[in-house]
Amino acid sequence: MAKEQLAVIEMVTNMILGKTGGISKVDFVPQKIRCPEPQSIVYENPGQTFPRNTPESQGIHSEHLRNLVEELAYSPDTDMHHFMVLRHGNVICETDFAPYRKGIWHITHSMCKSITGMAAGLLIDEGKLDLSENIYKIFHDKGSTWAKIFRPEVTVENLMTMTSGVTFNESGIVSGNDWLESYLNAPVSEKPGTKFQYNSLNSYVLSAIITERTGIPMDEYLKPRLFEPLGITDYLWEKCPRGITKGGWGLFMHTEDMAKLGQLYLNKGKWNGKQIIPESWAEASVTKKVDSIEGTYGYGYQLWMEERPGSFEYNGMLGQNVLIYPDVDMVIVTNAGNEELFQDNVMLNIIRKYFPVDWMPKETLPENPIAYAKLQELTEICLKKQQCYNHPLTVCKGGWKKNSEKYRARGKYIETQKARKQQIHLLEDLLNGVHYELDQSSVGLFPLVMQVMHNNMTDGISKIGFRKGMILCFQEGEESIELEMGWSKYIENKLTVHGETYLVAVKGELSSDADDNQVLKVEIAYLEEAMRRKLYVTFVRNTGNNRDLIPPEHIEIKWYESPGKALIMEGMESITTEVTKHPIYSRIRENGGIDLLHRLMEQTIEPVIKGKLIITDTH
C-alpha cells in the first residue's frame, strides 16, 4: 500500500479518535498575512478599475437586479458575501452582505484554477510548453522508474481538461511535503483523455510545470504578465511545502479583481486595448473539451461551460464564481459560503432564473430614479443588516411593503429587549473572570475545512473563559486567544493562530434550552473565507439556594462549522469507502461498515464537549 494511502487511513483514524491536530504530515510554515490596508480599494490608474453606472444606462432594469439581490439575500440556502454585476465593462450592481464589508479580499477556492489555465497559455505562447507533452518526461528526474515505464502517457492537455486519470487527489495533501512526487508515482485509474475526473492536483501539477520551465513560482511568473497589467496588486497565493504555488486553491483576491479576470476573457484576452492573454488561447479555453459531471455543462481548459450558449464560468466551491455571458456582454461575480460545491446549486440556479437563455437586455433604457434608489436601499440593508422596525420599508418575499405592523409591535419588542438586556448584564457579571477546562481538546477555532486547506491544524482548545465586555477567552495549544463578541451584532477582530492572521467578526445571542439552562450561541465569521465557526455554550444550572448567584460549575459546548458536516462527509465519501476495505477496519466493516465510520467521523466534525469550572478571578 502506498504511503499516501496509509496517511489517509491514519487521517481517518485520527478523526475518529478526535485528534484533528494529528491529521497532517505536512511541515507548516505561516503564509497567510493580514488583508492589506487601506480597507477600501484605491487604484492608481483609473483604467485599472471599472466605472459605476445605473443599470438602466446599460439596458437592464434596476428592479430586475433588486429582485435578484433580494432572492439571493433571503434564500435559506445561500450565504452571500459579495456580489457584483457588470455590463459593457460598467459595474451596475454591487452588494456586500454583513459582516463581509468592502475592502477585504476573499478566498477563491477552485476559481483560481482558471488563472492557472491562463498561466499555462502564456507559457505555451512563449514556446516553452506544448499541450501534447508527457508530464513524466517534463519531470524526468522525478517519480519512480516504475511510473515512467508502465504508466500511460499523461499530457499537459489531460491536466487542463481534468482527464489525467491520476488517483492522487486533494485528500493526499495531508500525506507529506512532496505532492509532485506523490502525484507522479500515483496509479492512473482511467485511460488519460477519456474520462472527466475533477482533481485539484491536476492544476497543482500545471503550476509545478510552470515553475519547472521558468525557475520561479507561478504567482511570480504571472505578476508582470497578468496581475500588474490588470492593476491587481493585493492578493495572496499560497504555496506548498516545496515552494510551488498551489494552483488549484489557496488564492485570496478582491471581488473587483475577480471581475477583471472575467472581463479579460469576455474581451478574448484583451485589457484596455492590449492583448494580455493570446486571443487563440482564450478562445480555446472557453470551448467545451469534455463532458463533465451531472448537472454541469461541460469543461474547457481549467474552466466550466455555463447554461447560456457560449457562456462560461470560473468556479470555486461554496460559491466563488465568475460568470461570463459574451452574448449580452456581462460578467457576474459571487463570493459566498454556501453548502454546495459545483455548478448545480441554489445560488447559481437563482442567477440563471434571472438571466435565462432567452433573456436579452436592451442597449439602454430610460433612467428610473425610484427603482434605482430602491436597489441602492436594498444594498445598504444587506450591508448593515438593519432591523426592519428601524426602517420605513421592509424587504419581503412579495416585494416592498409599508412597515406599519412592525411599528405597532414595536412597543412589545422594546419591552422584550429590555428584559433580554437585563439577562445579558447579569450573565456578563456572573461570568466575568470565569474559566472552564474542557474534557477533550479535539476542536479548534479554525473550521476543519480551513485547517486542511491551509495546513494550519489545531492544537485543540483546552480552556474557555469569559471577561466582561463580552470577551471570549480560548486556550488553544500554547496560544491564548481573546475575541470580543457583540450581542446580536458583529464585532470585528483579528485572530492569529500559528503566525497566520485572519479577520473575523463575532456575534452572540442568548437563549435557553428545554431545561431552562441559559445558552450562549456564538458565531465566528471568517471575513476572508467561506467558513463560519459556531459554538453553543450551555450553562448547566447549579443546584441549591444560591444557584443563580454563583457561576455554573459545568458547561456543555456543541461545536459546528458552516459549511459543515454534510459538505465534509460528501468530500470524504470516496476516502471512507476505500478505507473500510483495509484490514485495519475489518471490525468496523463487519459492524456497519461505512455508516458506522461516518457516524464516528461526524462526532469529530460536530463534537459535544463538556467543561468544568476551574478558576474565577472575581468570585
C-alpha angles and dihedrals in degrees: 000000000000118000089240091059091047089051091053090050089051089049092054091046091052091049090053090049091047093244099133091158089067097055101095128065091186123113107245122224118173112247108153111098131188113280105267120258143260092072094217118066115248119184120203093212117049088211089066095068137045129263118239120233140161118271090240092058087060096044101262127111116244088220090058091056093042091056090049094050091045093054093046091049098048103035110115088220098057133071103190122196106168133000131184134174125194132186125182087356093303125119105233099167132023126167133177117196119217129289090018102082130186119272097045119108118230136215112259099196109188093351086088091065087082089059089052087054089054090052091052090050091053091050091050090050089053089056094244098113141029129204091230096057118120111238092215088061093045088057095036092151094053134066130039124299088239091059093048093051104037106027116097116247112278113195133201088250090056088057091048093053098039092244100117094113090214111149099208101100144155095306090061095066089086091057102078149315101279105069093162093056090048091050093050091049095045123108120258110230100187134032104271114255096023108083134037110235113167109226126163090205089070087065091044090055090050087056090048090052091054090052091046092053099039104030093231135087115270095247089056090047090053097046099084095028102047117356100049096045089053093045093245104152107144109067140113125207114187123225133216121247089271092057097255116139106250092236097189099053143353101081123134115196140156119261094240091052089054087053090054090058089051092049089049093061092038084062092046095253098317125126124185090343095309123111105235099165117030109262092227091056094047090052093046092049095055094048115098111255103170142010110257134200124316114283094030133093105232138283134260127179104329093324140082132245117236135217098259112080109265094008126125142179145216101221132196128175123267093025110312104140145152110195118194121198107184095178091064097027094242139142124192124190127194134183116184148143100234126159092241138089121198135024099292097082142118098254096052092042089055090052091047089052090060094042104036122173092265095047113114123175126212122251091243138353133199111273115262108197094180095052091043091051090053090051090051091046091054092050089053091051091050091051097044099031090214120193110256094235089062091059129066091223130043128205110237134170089254095051135263116344135179111262099224095125090053091052092051089053093045095093093055090045092054092052091051091049092051091054091047092050090052090053090049093051091049091049093048091052091047095049098040106127094001121138133186131201114221122226092227134021102209100122135066138196089253112080112244094248090055091048092056096040093052097029089234099135123191125250087207130256109264101172139027126193143169138227126186111269090060097279118167114207122201130183106206111175106307094336124098110207128190124191126183112224128205121215105243089337133079122252117195119234138171113237119196121189122172091346097308119115125211131179112234135178117212130197135163140197131200121226139143137238132229091277092054092251114149114248123201110204110200126188123191112193116197100218096201094044141060092240140092129192117214131188128181111203114198114197104211108220117245122235124238137054097296096043094125094048099059130055115270111264094216137038134183121208124199110198124207137169128201124243081030149138100007093049095046093047091049090052092047095048097098092041096053092045089056094042095057089060090066118098090236088070098043093116092049089049091052093049103050102315116207095006091058091045090052093051091051091049092048088058088059094047094048105021128176110220128186126216135199127209109255108162143007122194096198108023 
